[in-house]
Amino acid sequence: MALRLAGDFDTSYAHDMAIIRNRGQWGMTIAFLIGLFALPFFADGHVIGTLNLIGISIIAVIGLNILLGYTGQISLGQAAFMAVGAYSAAVLVKAGVSFWLALPISGLVAGLVGLLFGLPSLRIKGFYLAMATLSAQMIIPWFFRNVRTDIFGGMPGLTMQPPRLGEIVFNSQATMYFPIMLTVVVCVIAAKNIARTRLGRALIAIRDNDLAAEVLGIAQFSHKLRAFFLSALYAGLAGALWAMYARTINPDQFSLLNSVWYLGMVIVGGMGSALGPILGAAFVRVLEEVTVQLAPVLSKLFPQLEAGLLAALGPITFGIALMLFLVFEPRGLAHRWELIKAAWRLRPFAH
Amino acid sequence: MNWDLFPQFLATGLLTGGIYSLIALGLVLIYKSSRVFNFAQGHLLMVGAFTTWWFSENLGWNVWLAFAVAIGVSALIGLLVERVALRPLIGQPILATVMMTLALAQTLQGAAIIVFGAYQRSLPALFPIQPLVLGDVRLKLNLALAFALAMLGFVVFVFFFRFTRAGLAMRAAAEDHQLAQSVGLSVPRIFGMAWAIASVVATMCGVLLANISGVELNLSIIALKAFPAVLFGGLESVPGAIVGGLTVGVIESLVGGLPQDPALRALHLGDIAPYIFMLIVLWFRPDGLFGLKRIERI
């Protein structure tokens, strides 16, 4: 925010705090929102399906960003918390609860489980905490696979009825798009504002120097737990939406690999920024989509390669992209976007 | 509970634990010298096993010769990985190195599928396949020999660190990078060496495991069991890696094998026991048995 638009002065406290700063930005925001929600009427089902997947990833990654980007705690368990959300939604819907009520409840349930696995952060941090969340990532899918298979369906998992609202049944990509994007918009706004509150600033202080933060009167443990709760809450919402999106859920959909991908999205997008998770999730999912489209072409060009080309291209492009980002752009796409914006505002001067 | 089978499960657990401790040794080697925790150790292991398979199957070499060549190849892979991926991150926060090794794991996975194909392969047997009977305890001979080989590997490394110039240099670098550099040791070269050795150790594990369960992509998952082992033993300790590996192997085998109640057995508690153990270790003694305690000052 160092560079303001020309002629944009803070003439009131409200304006000082405003995110959307002038009429032009208001216009663009409203146009973007109208475009976002009008899209399913024009675009084809495949594009909308990809956007739905991106939306679900954005929610999970925003949560991870609160924990990783703002609080500086590494979590290898985001997919496991998503599993908690997905399973609570599926179980609640099966018990006759409306999906629209089950969605926030499953977020809360995931948040509470996240709180439980955040408890070790009392004593440990950094790499050791990553290991504690890794064990969450191992224990939670194991729980859904083996414990109470009469409720959780065991290995084959659970199937969820598509939610309804009056006459509308949310069973196609175009109809599912609306609840997913609505949740994304709410989550983005909430996350942006959490970062600007007392809580968000306290979390950033803990990230930058936890001992100094403690000395300044920020109770480290309770703030870390709040970050864990929020992060898992977002994961739970993403998981419940995933249950709607995938219809059938099973423990294998929430593996360590998925958690690693969410971490990768945070890094690619840029840690500790509101825009980062959106850019990161979109970038990685689009990259994945490109490799899916590219694999048949490549296997025609190089027929001597083994049949598993599609299975190979996904991890290899993700891995290499992540490595390149870590070495050449460790602050992610959001930082690059800030630089571009600054350069545009300073034009024609270089600095 | 079925205590008659206790010695049997104890022995099986110890033997599997030997493999875990060898994987843990690779992790400790890298962590000790460069403060990087290598999440890609399992994938190095998998690639090593596939390389051995490739030389022995495609080129028709004797399996021991293929093993030896694969060890050379894996040392080169280790050097390459350190130079390309980890060297640019020296001085970066811990998250960057964690993410880098995770990215590396993905890349190795993809590369292995492209080069070797996503099929289960089998290696020619390194050891005769027959049961080894000691009193009441029946063991797989190849597992027992793999254990013996793993322990031999340990002895070699203990001597390496105690008496060779390179080993002493690595210990010095582990102690303090700046001090090591000021007495004329090349720290980047030591990092490279640590990665090369860890990659060689991974290949040894990979081949020993492949001899028992076949060569497949899922071999990399076994390395996850070594994480609790390393944490229990202490991230910087070579003897800790042995103790931790054996402990985790025994816990896994006993918890998975002893309960007789079918309802309990259906839970597959053995799969999860190492991670619950890891949580307990992290809660009560995060530095592990022989790890270094870190004291922080502002």
Chai-1 contact restraints between the chains, C-beta under 6 A:
chainA,res_idxA,chainB,res_idxB,connection_type,confidence,min_distance_angstrom,max_distance_angstrom,comment,restraint_id
A,I74,B,L95,contact,1.0,0.0,6.0,A-B,restraint_1
A,P120,B,L282,contact,1.0,0.0,6.0,A-B,restraint_2
A,P120,B,W283,contact,1.0,0.0,6.0,A-B,restraint_3
A,I124,B,L282,contact,1.0,0.0,6.0,A-B,restraint_4
A,I124,B,P286,contact,1.0,0.0,6.0,A-B,restraint_5
A,G126,B,I94,contact,1.0,0.0,6.0,A-B,restraint_6
A,F127,B,F37,contact,1.0,0.0,6.0,A-B,restraint_7
A,F127,B,I94,contact,1.0,0.0,6.0,A-B,restraint_8
A,Y128,B,L282,contact,1.0,0.0,6.0,A-B,restraint_9
A,Y128,B,P286,contact,1.0,0.0,6.0,A-B,restraint_10
A,M131,B,L231,contact,1.0,0.0,6.0,A-B,restraint_11
A,A132,B,L282,contact,1.0,0.0,6.0,A-B,restraint_12
A,S135,B,Y275,contact,1.0,0.0,6.0,A-B,restraint_13
A,S135,B,M278,contact,1.0,0.0,6.0,A-B,restraint_14
A,S135,B,L279,contact,1.0,0.0,6.0,A-B,restraint_15
A,M138,B,Y275,contact,1.0,0.0,6.0,A-B,restraint_16
A,I139,B,I272,contact,1.0,0.0,6.0,A-B,restraint_17
A,I139,B,Y275,contact,1.0,0.0,6.0,A-B,restraint_18
A,W142,B,I272,contact,1.0,0.0,6.0,A-B,restraint_19
A,N146,B,L267,contact,1.0,0.0,6.0,A-B,restraint_20
A,N146,B,H268,contact,1.0,0.0,6.0,A-B,restraint_21
A,L211,B,I298,contact,1.0,0.0,6.0,A-B,restraint_22
A,V260,B,L102,contact,1.0,0.0,6.0,A-B,restraint_23
A,I267,B,M99,contact,1.0,0.0,6.0,A-B,restraint_24
A,E306,B,G117,contact,1.0,0.0,6.0,A-B,restraint_25
A,G308,B,I113,contact,1.0,0.0,6.0,A-B,restraint_26
A,G308,B,A118,contact,1.0,0.0,6.0,A-B,restraint_27
A,A311,B,I113,contact,1.0,0.0,6.0,A-B,restraint_28
A,A311,B,A118,contact,1.0,0.0,6.0,A-B,restraint_29
A,A312,B,G110,contact,1.0,0.0,6.0,A-B,restraint_30
A,A312,B,I113,contact,1.0,0.0,6.0,A-B,restraint_31
A,A312,B,I114,contact,1.0,0.0,6.0,A-B,restraint_32
A,P315,B,Q106,contact,1.0,0.0,6.0,A-B,restraint_33
A,P315,B,Q109,contact,1.0,0.0,6.0,A-B,restraint_34
A,P315,B,G110,contact,1.0,0.0,6.0,A-B,restraint_35
A,I316,B,T107,contact,1.0,0.0,6.0,A-B,restraint_36
A,I316,B,G110,contact,1.0,0.0,6.0,A-B,restraint_37
A,F318,B,Q106,contact,1.0,0.0,6.0,A-B,restraint_38
A,G319,B,A103,contact,1.0,0.0,6.0,A-B,restraint_39
A,G319,B,Q106,contact,1.0,0.0,6.0,A-B,restraint_40
A,G319,B,T107,contact,1.0,0.0,6.0,A-B,restraint_41
A,I320,B,T107,contact,1.0,0.0,6.0,A-B,restraint_42
A,L322,B,A103,contact,1.0,0.0,6.0,A-B,restraint_43
A,M323,B,A85,contact,1.0,0.0,6.0,A-B,restraint_44
A,M323,B,A103,contact,1.0,0.0,6.0,A-B,restraint_45
A,L326,B,A96,contact,1.0,0.0,6.0,A-B,restraint_46
A,L326,B,M99,contact,1.0,0.0,6.0,A-B,restraint_47
A,L326,B,M100,contact,1.0,0.0,6.0,A-B,restraint_48
A,V327,B,P88,contact,1.0,0.0,6.0,A-B,restraint_49
